[in-house]
Amino acid sequence: MPVHVLECFASMKRDPGRLVVLEESPSLRTAAVRALRDAGFDARACASVDEALSAAGDPPVSLVLASSTLIAASAQSFDRLLSASRRPAVLFSCPQTRRCPLDPEVSCQYLGCLLKPNDFAPETLVGKVRAALA
């Protein structure tokens, strides 16, 4: 294969679609969206599941970064969001506690949750999002 063809393949990027950041903390929500946009993602900030439902559309949502405490309080609405978005990847964020709000029997770190606030550092957040989309 000619070198210029390989260079074209190497430079192609798959469009990840829209990312929804569903977070109750305004400062973490703003920081996450800024970091993801700086990394080239189409990220939308949402303070509630209803707001995230209205952000779902075209392009389709490919990943939801969701606060586990918000989701625990509105699980049915969150399920509607996932259905409306054609079942995107989900990354949960949890407070640094021993018990996850979604599954109290399991520690957040073993569920792969983003731990607040440490995992919201731009490099860590973007790395985890890229891994979830891969």
Helices and strands as residue ranges (DSSP letters): H 3-11, E 18-22, H 26-38, E 42-46, H 49-55, E 61-67, H 68-73, H 75-84, E 89-95, H 108-111, E 114-116, G 118-120, H 122-133
